[in-house]
């Protein structure tokens, strides 16, 4: 992508060390993973720097996160080959957005995205969320029970009911699912 953008006369690529010279941030990821969101939030912390986001996969639930992080253009990574990236960068630098809202952009480009299905609605109870949060912190069943003032059997029942209802394989899968869906 750097060599592609460098071949356009009106686009100058600045490295990460020269962030003060940047007018537009280009962020390219496979999907909006936790690491990608953290990187976007760091970039969004710099005032006045619009973000052009390029992804291979996206979910509808990712759009509010992108909006929160000041993403002004959303493109599939295949847009590099299609030649749309330089135009998006010029428009973002000028403060314009010829592509419409992020939702309109997502709808337009879903043909180029690999659409990741939304996870089933979790409807986690407060007890389930508390147990998952403590599991993510590395606590075992006894420690979770002590922390929440539950019996060990109650904690095991909560975990069993949660993993069965959501068709999760084990505790690690339950924690990963909760992190991925934003439940914890």
N, C-alpha and C positions, 0 to 999 in steps of 0.2 A: 504494500500500500504506500509506503514511503517513497519508493522509486516511482510508482505510478503518479503520485501527487507532485513529486519533484519534476516530472516531465511537463507540467503545465506552467507556463510563464507567469501567470497571474496568481499562482499559489506558491507560497514559501513555507517549507516544512521546518519547524523549530523543534528542537529536542526538549525533553522534559526539563533539563537544566536551565532552559531559557524561557520559562513560563511567562515572564513579564512581557515578552515579545509576541505572545500568542493572542490572536483575535478570536479564534474558534478552536474548541477542543474536539478532536475526533476520537471517539472511543469505540473499539471493535471487540466484540466478545462472541462466544458461541451462544450464550444465553445469559440472562440476568441472574447469575449465581450470587451467593452472599459476597464473594470477593469482588465481583463486578459492581454490585450495588455500593460496596464500600468505596471502590475507586471512583465511581460516579459522584458519590457524596463528597469526596475530597475535592474533586474538580468543581463541583457546584459551590463549594465554599469560597471560591475565588470570584469576587464580584465582577459582573460584566462579561463573563466568558460563556457564551452559549455553547451548547454541546450538541454535536451531530453523533447520533448513536447508530452503530452498525451491528446487527445481530444475525445469527443463523436461525435461531429459534426464539419464539416469544409467546407468552401467554397473555390473555386479556388482563389478567391480574397484575402484570408487569407495567401496564401503562400508567397507573397512578404513581408508581415509583419513579418512572421516567420523567413524568411531569414535575414531581417534587424535586428532582435533580436538575431542573432547567434544561431538559433535552428539547431542542427546537426542531430537530429533524430526525426521523426514524427511517433507516434504510436497511434492506437486506444486504448482507456482505457481497452478494452477487452484483450489487449496484456499482462496484468498482469496475467490473468488466463492462457494465452497461453505460459507463460514462456519466452517471448522474451525480456522483460525489462532488466534483468541482463546482457544479451549479449550486448544490446544497450548501457548500462551504461559503461561496460568494454571497448567497442570500442570507445565511446566518450572520456573516460578518457585517452585512448592511442592515441587519435588524429586521429583515423581511422574512416571511415564511410562505413561499409560494405553494407549499405542499398542504396547507390547511392544518387543522388540529392534529394532535398525535393520534387520536382515534381515527380520523379520516386517513392519515398516513398509514396506520396499521391496516385498515381495511384495504387501502390501495395496494399495499405491498405484501399482504398475506399470500398472494400468489407466489412471491419470491421467498417467503419465509417458510421454514418447516414449522408448522403450527403444533405447539406442544399442548396436549389436552389439559384442561384445568383439573386439578384434583377434586375429588368428590367433596362436597361440603362436609366439614368435620363436625361442626356443632359440638365442640368439646366443652365439657362442663368445667367449672372452676377447679374441681378436685382433679380432673384429668390433666388440666393445664399445669397445676401445681406439681403433680407427680412427674409429668414430662420435663418440666423445667429442672427439677431436682435430679432426674435421671441424666439430663444433659450436663449437669454440673458434676456428674460422676459418682453420685451417691448410690449405694446399694439399697436393697429393700429395707434392711434394718434401719439404716440411717434416714431414709425417706420417712419411714414410719415414725421414728423419733422426732424428726423435724416437724412433721405435720400433726403429731399427736394422734396418729391412727395406729391400729394394730397392724402387724406385719401381714396378716391374712387380708385385711382391707386393701392394703397397697397392692398385693398380688392380684386381688379381684379386680381392682381398677385397671391394672395393666392388662390383665387377661381380657376384660370386656373391651377395652380400647383396641387392642391388637386384633381381636376377633371381628369387631364391628367394622374396622377400617381395612381388614384383610392384610394386616402387616405381619411380616415373618417373625420378628423378634424385637427386643427392646431397642437395639441400635437402629433398626428400620423405623420404629416408632419415633425416636428422637429425630432422625433424618427427615422423616415426613413432617413432623411438627416444625422444624426449622425451615424446610422448603416452602411450606404453606403459610409461614408467618404466625403460626399459633403460639410460638414461644420466641 
